[in-house]
Amino acid sequence: MNKEKEERSVDPKFGQIIKLRREQKGYSLKELKEMTGISESYLNRLELNERKNPSYPIMQNIAKALDFNIAELLELSNQNETDDFDEIIDVIVKSDFCINHIFATTQIKDLIIKLFEKIISADWSEPKRFTSGAEILTVVGEIEVFLGKA
């Protein structure tokens, strides 16, 4: 690989982000191909991180098809392992995601944050472990209600 291509390689997680968004939208590779004009093979290799330097027009077509703002997609493509990491709470608040194909609303995100906080602050010493476990399971039950599983 020449130096110019190495310098513009996308973040290794870029393909995972594209695949996740495609699946969230319910698109097959064939459908994404029809929307972007990019071959299924290329899209698949991009998702598998086997293509590390998509051109701007390719990224623009993918962004349009998957409802990314092109600036957002370019930013995602340029992140790398040395970037500072966000706290999980910030990621949950800032991100759009689904749980079992159900969009995570503010209420669900708040419950997930509450769950993380319960797990992080749990006291697993002998006399308190059952109380901590029960508190965690209570929050899990609240999340299940929102997901329609309770």
C-alpha positions in Angstrom: 0.0 0.0 0.0 1.5 3.4 -0.9 2.0 6.2 1.6 -0.9 8.3 0.4 -3.4 5.4 0.8 -2.0 4.6 4.3 -2.5 8.2 5.4 -6.2 8.2 4.4 -7.1 4.8 5.7 -10.3 4.7 7.7 -10.6 3.7 11.3 -10.8 -0.1 11.7 -14.3 0.3 13.3 -15.6 2.2 10.3 -16.9 -1.0 8.5 -18.7 -2.2 11.7 -20.4 1.2 11.9 -21.6 1.0 8.3 -22.8 -2.6 8.7 -24.7 -1.8 11.9 -26.4 1.2 10.4 -27.3 -0.8 7.3 -28.8 -3.6 9.4 -30.6 -1.1 11.6 -32.2 0.3 8.4 -33.1 -3.2 7.4 -31.1 -3.1 4.1 -29.4 -6.0 2.5 -26.1 -5.5 0.7 -28.0 -5.8 -2.5 -30.4 -3.0 -1.5 -27.5 -0.8 -0.4 -25.9 -1.5 -3.7 -29.0 -0.4 -5.6 -29.1 2.8 -3.5 -25.4 3.7 -3.8 -24.3 2.2 -7.1 -21.4 0.6 -5.2 -20.9 -3.2 -5.7 -22.1 -5.6 -3.1 -18.5 -7.1 -3.1 -17.0 -3.7 -2.3 -19.6 -2.9 0.4 -19.0 -6.3 2.0 -15.2 -5.8 2.0 -15.7 -2.3 3.5 -17.8 -3.7 6.3 -15.2 -6.4 6.9 -12.5 -3.8 7.1 -10.8 -5.3 4.0 -11.2 -2.0 2.1 -9.4 0.7 4.1 -9.6 3.8 1.9 -12.9 4.5 0.3 -13.0 7.6 -1.9 -15.0 10.6 -0.9 -17.7 10.0 -3.5 -18.2 6.4 -2.2 -18.5 7.7 1.4 -20.9 10.4 0.2 -23.1 7.8 -1.5 -23.0 5.6 1.7 -23.8 8.6 3.9 -26.8 9.5 1.8 -28.2 5.9 1.6 -27.8 5.3 5.4 -28.9 8.8 6.5 -25.6 9.9 7.9 -24.5 13.5 7.7 -21.4 13.3 5.5 -19.4 15.3 8.1 -20.5 12.7 10.7 -19.4 9.8 8.5 -16.1 11.4 7.7 -15.5 12.0 11.4 -16.3 8.4 12.2 -13.9 7.2 9.4 -11.0 9.2 10.9 -11.2 8.1 14.5 -8.5 5.7 15.5 -7.2 3.7 18.4 -5.2 6.6 19.8 -8.3 8.9 20.1 -9.6 9.6 23.6 -12.4 7.3 24.5 -15.8 8.5 25.7 -17.4 7.4 28.9 -20.1 4.8 28.3 -22.7 7.1 29.7 -21.8 9.8 27.1 -21.9 7.2 24.4 -25.4 6.0 25.4 -26.8 9.6 25.7 -25.3 10.8 22.4 -25.9 7.7 20.2 -29.0 6.4 18.4 -29.3 2.7 18.7 -31.8 -0.2 18.9 -32.3 -3.0 21.3 -33.9 -6.0 19.6 -35.0 -3.8 16.8 -36.6 -1.3 19.3 -35.3 2.3 19.1 -33.7 3.4 22.3 -35.8 6.3 23.6 -34.6 8.7 26.2 -36.5 6.6 28.9 -34.7 3.4 27.8 -31.3 5.2 27.7 -32.0 6.6 31.2 -32.7 3.0 32.4 -29.6 1.6 30.7 -27.5 4.4 32.4 -29.2 3.5 35.7 -28.3 -0.2 35.1 -24.6 0.7 34.5 -24.5 2.8 37.6 -26.0 0.0 39.7 -23.5 -2.5 38.3 -20.6 -0.1 38.8 -21.6 0.8 42.4 -22.7 -2.7 43.4 -21.2 -4.1 46.6 -20.4 -7.7 46.1 -19.3 -8.4 49.6 -21.0 -11.3 51.4 -23.8 -9.5 53.3 -24.7 -7.1 50.5 -24.3 -9.1 47.3 -28.0 -10.2 47.2 -29.2 -6.7 47.7 -27.0 -5.4 44.9 -28.1 -8.2 42.6 -31.8 -7.5 43.4 -31.3 -3.8 42.6 -29.7 -4.7 39.2 -32.5 -7.2 38.4 -35.1 -4.6 39.3 -33.6 -2.2 36.7 -33.4 -5.1 34.1 -37.2 -5.6 34.8 -37.9 -1.9 34.1 -36.0 -2.1 30.8 -38.0 -5.2 29.9 -41.2 -3.3 30.4 -40.1 -0.7 27.9 -39.0 -3.4 25.5 -42.3 -5.2 25.8 -40.9 -8.3 27.3 -42.5 -8.2 30.7 
